[in-house]
Amino acid sequence: MSAPGLTPTTFTHTTDDGERLWLLGGLYTYKATGDETGDAYSLFQVKGSGGLATPMHRHEHEEEGFYVVDGAVTVFAGDEEHELRAGGFAFVPRGSSHGFRLDSPEATLLLLISPGNVGHEEMFREMGEPAAIAEIPALSSVSIDPELLGAIAGRHGTIITGPPPGPR
């Protein structure tokens, strides 16, 4: 369902298209925005090295889908762990605590957020920094301030519920 006044448009993006950010040690690329989909959804591609993990969190307004393009990813939902490989998919409804961790040396994950343009697009922009080049940053060079991350997330309808899941 589209938001009132917004009309989805037909669009395509090539492999290299999309706004890119360095965030939490990964390269996040906007593949579809709420403005393009009439706020039906937002789609982000996440590329990263093994060990990249999000804090456990929940969304007040959005559902989230996780599709593994390549590599190995563990999706944490509540007390459950779901180990996924290429072609695997997980869905988490709004209000459910969840997070993910990249487990292979490199992985590519698609995040489908619905509805679009409710908070994630701006939250990622505020948390990350524009990626000057389409390369995955070294995890060792990433510094994360949990309090700042929590404050930014809260402003965009996401509540941090715990630290990132530990390594395998």
Secondary structure, DSSP 8 states (H G I E B T S, - for coil): ---TT---------TT-S-EEEETTEEEEEEE-HHHHTTS-EEEEEEEETT-B--EEEESS-EEEEEEEESEEEEEETTEEEEEETT-EEEE-TT--EEEEE-SSEEEEEEEEESTTSSHHHHHHHHSEE-SSS----GGG----HHHHHHHHHHTTEEEEE------
